[in-house]
């Protein structure tokens, strides 16, 4: 009986080949399929619907323009800071109270928005929607010679995702150099 079982076990063991795929070849196949999908349907778009860039421009001794640049992707939009409607999610720039500097004038928006009917609100009122890349400028006058760091935020509701975005920002001066940036702390 041993003579019959042993050859069958040996034949069975040699006949059953386990195929283990090589990780490198799977990766190449996945990359090829991703490439083919992208070439047919276009490039991958940014997963975020917007990008926020901050900068400063010195106008004169102690006077600066703070610049906020909003870049929109994937048909995103938001309510203008100039809209007359009382919307909680319209574009807002706020800085903590300080004696180190004063913000002059109002936030200037470029280009100007297009007023359109607001189907998202119950009264179908007119709202100023931002649907293009937009620059904001805010004048600032420094009132001290000391180094400082003052926090604040930029807030808006990004549509059509309908999420309230509150981005912490900081204005700081160190060794005479003024910076306006997103506060990652």
Beta strands, then each sheet from edge to edge (+ up, - down):
strand 1: 50-60
strand 2: 63-72
strand 3: 78-79
strand 4: 92-95
strand 5: 101-110
strand 6: 114-117
strand 7: 126-130
strand 8: 134-142
strand 9: 148-158
strand 10: 163-174
strand 11: 177-182
sheet 1: 1+ 2- 8+ 5-
sheet 2: 3+ 7- 6+
sheet 3: 4+ 9- 10+ 11-
end
